[in-house]
Amino acid sequence: MTKADIVNEIAKSTGLEKAAVLATVEKFMEVVKESLVSGENVYLRGFGSFIVKTRCQKTARNISKNTTIIIPEHKIPAFKPARVFMDEVKK
C-alpha cells in the first residue's frame, strides 16, 4: 500500500477531500521525522512506537580492497509495533 492508497482510503471512508487528507498525512510524517531527528520518540498507543536506536561501533571488511574499516556509532530510526497490533497481524 502506498501513501496515495492510504490517502484514497481515508478520504473514501471519512468523506473528506483528498487534498485535506494528503496535507494531514504529510504533516503527520513531518512531525514524526522532526521528533526523531531531535531525539524524541513517538508513541501511538495501540499502534506502536517510532524510536531512535543507537547502533554500536563495529569493525567491517572491505572485501575488494582486503582492508578493515571502523563504522562509528550511529543512530537509526526504527518502528516497534504495539503488542495489540502484533497480535492482530499474527492471526
C-alpha positions in Angstrom: 0.0 0.0 0.0 1.4 3.4 -1.0 0.8 6.8 0.5 -1.6 7.6 -2.3 -3.6 4.4 -1.5 -3.7 5.4 2.2 -5.0 8.9 1.3 -7.6 7.5 -1.0 -8.8 5.0 1.6 -9.1 7.7 4.4 -10.8 10.1 2.0 -13.3 7.5 1.0 -14.1 6.3 4.5 -14.3 9.8 6.1 -15.8 11.8 3.3 -13.0 14.4 3.5 -11.3 15.9 0.4 -8.2 14.1 -0.8 -6.2 17.3 -0.6 -7.0 17.8 3.1 -6.2 14.2 3.9 -2.9 14.4 2.0 -1.9 17.5 3.8 -2.7 15.8 7.2 -0.8 12.7 6.3 2.2 14.7 5.1 2.2 16.8 8.3 2.0 13.7 10.4 5.1 12.3 8.7 6.9 15.6 9.0 6.2 15.8 12.8 7.4 12.2 13.3 10.6 12.9 11.3 11.3 16.1 13.3 10.7 14.4 16.6 13.1 11.6 15.7 15.7 14.0 14.5 15.5 15.9 17.8 15.9 12.6 19.7 12.3 12.3 20.9 10.4 9.0 20.5 6.8 9.0 19.2 4.3 6.7 21.0 1.0 5.8 19.4 -1.0 3.7 21.9 -2.4 0.5 20.2 -0.3 1.0 17.1 3.4 1.3 18.0 6.4 3.5 18.6 8.7 5.3 16.3 12.0 5.2 18.2 15.7 6.2 17.7 18.1 3.3 18.1 21.8 3.6 18.6 24.0 1.2 16.7 27.3 0.4 18.4 30.7 1.0 16.7 31.8 -2.1 14.7 34.6 -3.3 12.5 33.7 -4.2 8.9 35.7 -5.5 6.0 36.1 -4.2 2.5 36.5 -7.4 0.6 37.6 -5.9 -2.7 40.5 -4.0 -1.1 41.1 -6.6 1.7 41.0 -3.9 4.4 39.1 -3.4 7.6 37.2 -0.2 8.4 35.6 1.0 11.6 31.9 2.0 11.3 31.3 4.6 14.1 28.4 4.5 16.5 25.3 6.0 14.8 21.6 6.4 15.3 18.8 5.0 13.1 15.0 5.4 13.1 13.0 2.2 13.9 9.4 1.2 14.4 8.3 -1.1 17.3 4.7 -2.3 16.9 2.4 -2.5 19.9 1.6 -5.9 21.3 -2.1 -5.5 20.3 -1.0 -4.7 16.8 1.3 -7.6 16.6 -1.4 -10.0 17.9 -3.8 -8.8 15.2 -1.2 -9.4 12.4 -0.4 -12.8 13.7 -4.0 -14.1 13.4 
